[in-house]
């Protein structure tokens, strides 16, 4: 949902900024732009619509834009269509906004987030003689900073903090002021922003991979803080303009983890990283035959006191919640509600004492999930975040955090983070069951063994990926695909369907198999592909019957089932087998062929798998 970068140091800024933006393109890719300053000369702005390579071409890979200080942006449109005029950076002065050249402006800025009261602020600025060239909320913020800067004449920090008090919404802002060459000013509320330093240079970015090539020492700037970024030095201020100190964090993960490493796409690489992501996550929790939640801070006393669990998330993370619901209810017997974060935040769900609200989020920045977390806290619930990005807002605001160890996920469609979330929830369920005495010591030991065996079983599924590749070429012309299953198999169907539609643009739906006959079955016609997930032994016959109902109406059937269930082949046209595991954990295996099916179908259509249209990795707007 937009990525921003900044650099100030001794090197040419534009190539460094472009390099950083390339790592952030997953956050948005409908236009991009740079503003670079050469000493005390005016900032030069260059923008281009479309993917980042067009900006790189336009600036001769950054070489035509001299200067050692600059900011950059890659956009996912919120206010205003994806056009040159709306592309960032935005400027405080009067100009056409359409393109390139030196800007006669006191303030130039880039922004990730959304300013809710921008219309009201624009009115105010129009009244003060400002003229607007774009439809963006960002231009309003940049001009508001300029307004306070000129009105009070006490410098950038003061102008920015006054603006922060006035705006409502979310932002990570990077600004350059004409009177302060060699410096970038940044501010943050509810949108991600990190600042890195090296000996003679400083960097800022929406996400760590953008600067990892240059430095591993980063500051996580807090909400409602401002940073003054100079070469090799950063100062932080609170909303009163008082200087505050922040800890410097060393990033320990490998830069190679954020590169494609020989794979054609990030998504395929990340699908293959699942054994590692799952193993690392399981190993961080399961130690010497125990589940160790000491880092999470969930004590046995807390676990015993729980009477209700609410799981809140969006998209694939919500699908993890749907799967976890069946596992927790079956193993632990605590009632579980799974809510879409975008709905939860506006509902009046009673949250009683003893309720644990679990927010699941890869990015830790999803606006709806963050808002739901805050609502849950306001209503007095204890909160637990299952998050992948260390130091993200949801991780910081929840009472307890369980980090998944999937590493950086770049492809917009999630795979390895989803799988890491699944096993984290499974480990949690098993531990809750042990503490509350709903499973025996023997069952506990066996479940942990099964959990630890999952990475190897995922690896075995990946070794047979060519069969899925072949099948995807057969179904490439499908118009509608239905994914059906019951119980946990329904939760897996939800994720399979989302993987298919978001990257292949083929319409697909997931249905609880028994529900199909209540209306949707009328859509089944000759050749409609129906994919049945058949991993739950007690529901197997029922789902097979539902698939037969589809077949008799002309459907073409694919089934996913556990090794040994060979009778499936009597009923379906194509079968995929997954290794046997405890049925509570089967989602971790059954989802892999479905991820591959979505991936190869997208490739067959020649689509941009890693950056599907209209999407962004981290949805920081409502
Ligand atoms: C789908 C996908 C999205 C995310 C959703 C939540 O492949 O990636 O549905 O799962 O936007 O994102 P996080 O987990 O970052 O809160």
Boltz pocket constraint, residues with backbone or C-beta under 6 A from the ligand:
constraints:
  - pocket:
      binder: B
      contacts: [[A, 314], [A, 315], [A, 316], [A, 317], [A, 318], [A, 360], [A, 361], [A, 362], [A, 363], [A, 364], [A, 365], [A, 366], [A, 369], [A, 412], [A, 413], [A, 414], [A, 498], [A, 502], [A, 616], [A, 617], [A, 618], [A, 619]]
      max_distance: 6.0
